[in-house]
Amino acid sequence: MQRIHFDSMPCPIARALERVGEWWSILILRDAFYGLTRFEQFRRSLGVAPNVLTTRLNWLVEAGLLERHLYQEHPPRHEYRLTERGRDFHPVLIALMAWGNRHFAPEGASVQLARADTGAPVDPVLVDRATLTPIGGPGFRMVPGPAAAEATRARLTRRGHLPFAADPGKPG
């Protein structure tokens, strides 16, 4: 199957998927948040073929999510560390983990977020940074941004295509 590129699409979701939209990349980022930095650590954790891991690490470096640091000269060996852009992906991983626990872990959570001070489990939610209001209810909707094309403006202003305004499965 030929890879499709989303770089030229004006959609922020498509552009984000261009950088992290395949499972190995997301799992590498997960492991980087767990503190793994070296090729062999990633390989052992993921059980991924070395050529696939090399490709994915190079892709994440090119996308600016990881940076490569030489830690041994002979033979050359590198560590991979999260960049600011990579660290900004953390809330996405937390949301993905919570969603996976909620919908695909009938046996219960194998990993969950907890308060560092008490160990109490946390149920993460997305909030508006300015007001700390949880996002997802009728008080929020998708709207065209300043750079939106006419097609995007038309799509987002049609009734029924406002994902937070009403349940799309129910008549409005």
C-alpha positions as CSV (number, residue, x, y, z in Angstrom):
1,M,0.0,0.0,0.0
2,Q,1.4,3.4,-1.0
3,R,1.7,5.9,1.8
4,I,-0.5,9.0,1.5
5,H,0.9,12.3,2.8
6,F,-1.2,14.8,4.7
7,D,1.3,17.7,4.9
8,S,-0.5,19.8,2.3
9,M,-4.0,19.3,3.9
10,P,-5.1,22.4,5.9
11,C,-6.6,20.1,8.6
12,P,-4.6,20.2,11.9
13,I,-5.6,16.6,12.6
14,A,-4.3,15.4,9.3
15,R,-1.0,17.3,9.8
16,A,-0.6,15.8,13.2
17,L,-1.3,12.4,11.8
18,E,1.4,13.0,9.2
19,R,3.9,13.1,12.1
20,V,2.6,10.5,14.6
21,G,-0.2,8.7,12.8
22,E,1.1,5.2,12.8
23,W,1.3,2.9,15.8
24,W,5.0,2.4,16.1
25,S,5.6,6.2,16.3
26,I,3.0,6.6,19.1
27,L,4.4,3.7,21.0
28,I,8.0,5.0,20.7
29,L,6.7,8.4,22.1
30,R,5.0,6.5,24.9
31,D,8.2,4.8,25.8
32,A,10.2,8.0,25.6
33,F,7.8,9.4,28.2
34,Y,8.5,6.4,30.3
35,G,12.2,7.4,30.2
36,L,13.6,5.2,27.4
37,T,16.2,6.9,25.3
38,R,18.3,4.2,23.6
39,F,17.7,2.2,20.5
40,E,18.0,-1.2,22.3
41,Q,15.6,0.0,25.0
42,F,13.0,0.8,22.5
43,R,13.6,-2.4,20.6
44,R,13.3,-4.6,23.7
45,S,10.2,-2.8,24.9
46,L,8.3,-2.8,21.6
47,G,9.6,-6.1,20.0
48,V,9.9,-4.2,16.8
49,A,12.3,-5.1,13.9
50,P,15.4,-3.0,13.9
51,N,14.8,-1.6,10.4
52,V,11.3,-0.5,11.4
53,L,12.6,1.1,14.6
54,T,15.4,2.9,12.7
55,T,12.9,4.3,10.2
56,R,10.4,5.4,12.9
57,L,13.1,7.0,15.1
58,N,14.5,8.9,12.0
59,W,11.0,10.0,11.2
60,L,10.3,11.3,14.7
61,V,13.6,13.2,14.6
62,E,12.8,14.7,11.2
63,A,9.3,15.7,12.5
64,G,11.0,17.5,15.5
65,L,9.4,15.3,18.2
66,L,12.7,13.6,19.2
67,E,16.3,14.8,19.0
68,R,19.3,12.5,18.5
69,H,22.3,12.8,20.9
70,L,25.6,10.9,20.4
71,Y,26.5,9.1,23.6
72,Q,29.2,6.8,22.2
73,E,31.6,7.5,19.4
74,H,33.0,4.0,18.5
75,P,30.7,2.6,17.3
76,P,28.5,5.6,17.1
77,R,25.4,5.2,19.3
78,H,22.7,7.8,20.0
79,E,20.1,8.6,22.6
80,Y,16.7,9.9,21.5
81,R,15.2,12.6,23.7
82,L,11.9,14.3,23.6
83,T,11.9,17.9,22.2
84,E,9.4,20.5,23.4
85,R,7.2,19.5,20.5
86,G,7.4,15.9,21.6
87,R,6.7,16.8,25.2
88,D,3.6,18.6,24.0
89,F,2.3,15.3,22.7
90,H,1.9,14.0,26.3
91,P,-1.7,15.1,26.8
92,V,-2.6,13.3,23.6
93,L,-1.1,10.1,25.0
94,I,-2.9,10.6,28.3
95,A,-6.2,11.0,26.5
96,L,-5.6,8.0,24.3
97,M,-4.7,5.9,27.4
98,A,-7.9,7.0,29.2
99,W,-10.0,6.3,26.1
100,G,-8.4,2.9,25.8
101,N,-9.0,2.0,29.4
102,R,-12.6,3.2,29.2
103,H,-13.5,1.3,26.0
104,F,-11.0,-1.5,25.4
105,A,-9.9,-2.9,28.8
106,P,-12.7,-5.1,30.0
107,E,-10.2,-6.7,32.5
108,G,-9.4,-3.3,33.9
109,A,-6.7,-0.7,33.4
110,S,-3.1,-2.0,33.1
111,V,-1.8,1.5,33.2
112,Q,-3.6,4.6,34.6
113,L,-2.9,8.1,35.6
114,A,-2.6,8.8,39.4
115,R,-1.9,11.7,41.6
116,A,1.8,11.7,42.6
117,D,1.0,12.8,46.2
118,T,-1.8,10.3,47.1
119,G,-1.6,7.6,44.4
120,A,-5.3,8.1,43.8
121,P,-6.4,7.3,40.2
122,V,-7.2,10.3,38.0
123,D,-9.9,10.4,35.3
124,P,-8.3,12.9,32.8
125,V,-10.5,15.3,30.9
126,L,-9.8,18.0,28.3
127,V,-10.4,21.5,29.6
128,D,-10.3,25.0,28.2
129,R,-7.0,26.5,29.5
130,A,-8.5,29.9,30.1
131,T,-11.6,28.8,32.2
132,L,-10.7,25.2,33.1
133,T,-14.2,24.3,31.8
134,P,-14.3,20.6,30.7
135,I,-14.6,20.4,26.9
136,G,-17.2,18.0,25.4
137,G,-20.6,19.4,26.3
138,P,-23.0,21.7,24.4
139,G,-21.1,24.8,25.3
140,F,-18.4,24.1,22.7
141,R,-18.3,23.6,19.0
142,M,-15.8,23.4,16.2
143,V,-15.5,26.7,14.2
144,P,-13.4,27.8,11.3
145,G,-10.0,29.2,12.2
146,P,-8.4,32.3,10.6
147,A,-6.7,30.2,7.9
148,A,-9.8,28.1,7.1
149,A,-10.6,27.6,3.4
150,E,-14.1,28.1,2.1
151,A,-14.8,24.4,2.0
152,T,-13.8,24.1,5.7
153,R,-15.9,27.2,6.6
154,A,-18.9,25.7,4.8
155,R,-18.5,22.2,6.4
156,L,-18.2,23.7,9.9
157,T,-21.1,26.0,9.7
158,R,-23.6,23.4,8.6
159,R,-26.0,22.4,11.4
160,G,-25.3,18.8,12.5
161,H,-21.6,19.1,11.9
162,L,-20.8,20.7,15.2
163,P,-19.5,17.7,17.2
164,F,-20.0,19.3,20.6
165,A,-23.3,21.0,20.0
166,A,-25.4,17.9,19.9
167,D,-25.1,14.1,19.6
168,P,-24.7,13.6,15.8
169,G,-26.7,10.3,16.1
170,K,-29.8,12.1,17.4
171,P,-32.1,14.4,15.5
172,G,-31.5,18.0,16.4
